[in-house]
Amino acid sequence: MLRTLRTQVKWILVFFLACFVLAIPLMYGVGGGGKSGGGNGDYAVAEIDGKKVMFSQMIQYAQNYVDSAGVKDITSSDIPMIYRMVLDQMVIREALDKQVKAMGIKPSKEELDKAVAEISDQFPTKEAFQQYLKESGVSMENLRKQLEGQISEQMLLNEASAAAVVTDEELQELYDNLKDFVFTAPEGFEVMAAEFSSRENADKAYESLVAGDSWSDVMGGFTSEDLKGYTEDGKFTFLRKDSISENLAFVVSMDDGTYYEPVEMASDDFLVLYRSGFRDKEVTDFAEAKEQLSSMVLGQKQQDLQRAFLDEISEKVKVKILDPSIFPQEQAEDTAVSVDKVSPDAEQ
């Protein structure tokens, strides 16, 4: 699992950049980066373009990474790979920062104001937003500076992928390949069902429903011990006609708007089922699917261009590993970013 996450580390960052307005308060914290050393036993574990990366930074960023990525069940053997993912991210951030400065990319005041407003709007009141900033120890000036960097990097990535185009021929080919799986809704039955733990309760419910009592009222009259589960009133379950199970085959012969008498599914499982109606097979034609397909293909092409761009600019960043013991021992070609261009020995 971690290896898969690691090979996609650049896109964890790209995704963050694409939705930075939502992510900044949660992922990075508006207070910014990690502590830069000085702690008891702290030391430099790597250098990125001559800038020291302290072990305390690595720990803090690793914690942020694990929390934001939702990684669970971390073991001691996973830690070196997580540290390497963090280092890869730091390399990419350094590469992006250098490229932004070199190209003079900078958002307008209006764009910054909008970004701040979108963060502020996530809080119930402006006062709550200000209180959060105060408790986080960050000023509005510092927040705007962070946002400026994030927006600039997104502008750079957008520029790197601006050449992406989609042709009708590509869309038609993709549509033909996906038509049966994505753009075809099979024929089948819309039903509501309830499972009871005894035939006595199933019979009681069936009789009430046939007599005209509402589904909600009948279901509400049973305890959780008697009623194992049921479909909410009006929220139908769809049963595909071509894959309906043998013990539900009776649905095919039912009339719409009728109940089927209780069916024993197991010794303690009795089913009462209502067939609402039959839904014909529906196929979304190419013209209707084209916009969705275009967005999907264009997005993939933009990602490919941005991935290639990140690879290119990351190669220009010099990384020196000062403590190899905290990183995984693996071949360079298996890494997310080739950062071992400068070894400690080569520098001595």
Backbone hydrogen bonds, N-H to C=O, Kabsch-Sander energy under -0.5 kcal/mol:
donor,donor_aa,acceptor,acceptor_aa,energy
5,L,1,M,-2.2
6,R,2,L,-2.5
7,T,3,R,-2.1
8,Q,4,T,-0.8
8,Q,5,L,-0.6
9,V,6,R,-1.6
11,W,8,Q,-1.0
12,I,8,Q,-1.3
13,L,9,V,-1.6
14,V,10,K,-2.5
15,F,11,W,-2.1
16,F,12,I,-1.8
17,L,13,L,-2.6
18,A,14,V,-2.1
19,C,15,F,-1.3
20,F,17,L,-1.1
22,L,19,C,-1.0
23,A,19,C,-1.6
24,I,20,F,-2.5
26,L,23,A,-0.6
27,M,23,A,-3.8
28,Y,23,A,-0.6
29,G,24,I,-2.1
32,G,29,G,-2.0
42,D,39,G,-2.1
45,V,53,V,-3.1
46,A,53,V,-1.2
47,E,320,K,-2.3
48,I,51,K,-2.7
49,D,47,E,-0.6
49,D,318,K,-3.7
51,K,48,I,-2.0
53,V,46,A,-3.3
54,M,52,K,-0.6
55,F,43,Y,-2.7
58,M,54,M,-2.1
59,I,55,F,-2.2
60,Q,56,S,-2.2
61,Y,57,Q,-3.0
62,A,58,M,-2.2
63,Q,59,I,-2.1
64,N,60,Q,-2.2
65,Y,61,Y,-2.7
66,V,62,A,-2.7
67,D,63,Q,-2.4
68,S,64,N,-2.6
69,A,65,Y,-2.4
70,G,66,V,-0.9
71,V,66,V,-1.5
78,D,75,T,-1.5
79,I,75,T,-0.8
82,I,78,D,-2.0
83,Y,79,I,-2.7
84,R,80,P,-2.0
85,M,81,M,-2.3
86,V,82,I,-2.4
87,L,83,Y,-2.5
88,D,84,R,-2.6
89,Q,85,M,-2.3
90,M,86,V,-2.3
91,V,87,L,-2.2
92,I,88,D,-2.2
93,R,89,Q,-2.7
94,E,90,M,-2.2
95,A,91,V,-2.5
96,L,92,I,-2.9
97,D,93,R,-2.5
98,K,94,E,-2.3
99,Q,95,A,-2.2
100,V,96,L,-2.7
101,K,97,D,-2.1
102,A,98,K,-2.3
103,M,99,Q,-1.9
104,G,100,V,-0.7
104,G,101,K,-0.5
105,I,100,V,-1.9
112,L,108,S,-2.0
113,D,109,K,-2.7
114,K,110,E,-2.1
115,A,111,E,-2.0
116,V,112,L,-2.5
117,A,113,D,-2.3
118,E,114,K,-2.2
119,I,115,A,-1.5
120,S,116,V,-2.8
121,D,117,A,-2.4
122,Q,119,I,-1.5
123,F,120,S,-1.8
129,F,125,T,-1.6
130,Q,126,K,-2.6
131,Q,127,E,-2.4
132,Y,128,A,-2.1
133,L,129,F,-2.2
134,K,130,Q,-2.3
135,E,131,Q,-2.7
136,S,132,Y,-1.8
137,G,133,L,-0.6
137,G,134,K,-1.1
138,V,133,L,-2.2
143,L,139,S,-2.2
144,R,140,M,-2.6
145,K,141,E,-1.8
146,Q,142,N,-2.2
147,L,143,L,-2.7
148,E,144,R,-2.5
149,G,145,K,-1.8
150,Q,146,Q,-2.2
151,I,147,L,-3.0
152,S,148,E,-2.3
153,E,149,G,-2.1
154,Q,150,Q,-2.0
155,M,151,I,-2.6
156,L,152,S,-2.1
157,L,153,E,-2.2
158,N,154,Q,-2.6
159,E,155,M,-2.1
160,A,156,L,-2.0
161,S,157,L,-1.3
162,A,159,E,-1.0
164,A,161,S,-1.7
171,L,167,T,-1.9
172,Q,168,D,-2.6
173,E,169,E,-2.1
174,L,170,E,-2.3
175,Y,171,L,-2.6
176,D,172,Q,-2.4
177,N,173,E,-1.7
178,L,174,L,-1.9
179,K,175,Y,-1.8
181,F,178,L,-0.7
182,V,178,L,-3.5
183,F,178,L,-1.1
185,A,282,E,-3.5
188,G,279,R,-2.2
189,F,239,L,-2.6
190,E,277,G,-2.7
191,V,189,F,-0.6
191,V,237,T,-2.9
192,M,274,Y,-2.3
194,A,272,V,-2.2
195,E,229,G,-3.1
196,F,194,A,-0.5
196,F,270,F,-3.0
197,S,226,D,-2.3
202,A,198,S,-1.8
203,D,199,R,-3.3
204,K,200,E,-2.0
205,A,201,N,-2.3
206,Y,202,A,-2.6
207,E,203,D,-2.6
208,S,204,K,-1.8
209,L,205,A,-2.5
210,V,206,Y,-2.6
211,A,207,E,-1.6
212,G,209,L,-1.2
213,D,208,S,-2.3
218,V,214,S,-2.3
219,M,215,W,-2.5
220,G,216,S,-2.2
221,G,217,D,-0.5
221,G,218,V,-1.2
222,F,219,M,-1.4
227,L,223,T,-2.8
228,K,195,E,-2.2
228,K,226,D,-0.7
229,G,195,E,-1.1
231,T,193,A,-2.5
235,K,232,E,-2.1
236,F,234,G,-1.1
237,T,191,V,-3.3
239,L,189,F,-2.9
239,L,237,T,-0.5
240,R,238,F,-0.6
241,K,187,E,-2.2
243,S,240,R,-0.9
244,I,241,K,-0.7
248,L,245,S,-1.5
249,A,246,E,-1.4
251,V,248,L,-2.0
252,V,249,A,-1.3
253,S,250,F,-0.6
254,M,250,F,-0.6
254,M,251,V,-1.0
257,G,275,R,-2.9
258,T,255,D,-1.0
258,T,275,R,-0.9
260,Y,273,L,-2.6
263,V,271,L,-2.3
265,M,263,V,-0.7
265,M,269,D,-2.8
266,A,269,D,-1.7
269,D,266,A,-1.7
270,F,196,F,-2.7
271,L,263,V,-3.1
272,V,194,A,-2.5
273,L,260,Y,-0.9
274,Y,192,M,-3.2
275,R,258,T,-2.3
276,S,190,E,-2.7
276,S,274,Y,-0.7
277,G,190,E,-1.3
279,R,188,G,-3.4
280,D,278,F,-0.5
282,E,185,A,-2.6
284,T,183,F,-3.0
285,D,283,V,-0.5
289,A,285,D,-1.9
290,K,286,F,-1.7
293,L,289,A,-2.5
294,S,290,K,-2.9
295,S,291,E,-2.1
296,M,292,Q,-1.9
297,V,293,L,-2.9
298,L,294,S,-2.7
299,G,295,S,-2.1
300,Q,296,M,-1.9
301,K,297,V,-2.4
302,Q,298,L,-2.6
303,Q,299,G,-2.2
304,D,300,Q,-2.3
305,L,301,K,-2.3
306,Q,302,Q,-2.5
307,R,303,Q,-2.8
308,A,304,D,-2.2
309,F,305,L,-2.1
310,L,306,Q,-2.6
311,D,307,R,-2.2
312,E,308,A,-2.2
313,I,309,F,-2.5
314,S,310,L,-2.1
315,E,311,D,-1.6
316,K,313,I,-0.7
317,V,314,S,-1.5
319,V,317,V,-0.5
320,K,47,E,-2.6
321,I,319,V,-0.5
321,I,342,V,-0.7
322,L,45,V,-2.0
322,L,320,K,-0.6
323,D,45,V,-2.0
326,I,323,D,-1.4
327,F,324,P,-1.3
330,E,328,P,-1.1
334,D,331,Q,-1.7
335,T,332,A,-1.7
339,V,337,V,-1.5
342,V,319,V,-1.1
342,V,339,V,-0.6
343,S,341,K,-0.5
347,E,343,S,-1.0
347,E,344,P,-0.6
348,Q,344,P,-0.7
348,Q,345,D,-0.8
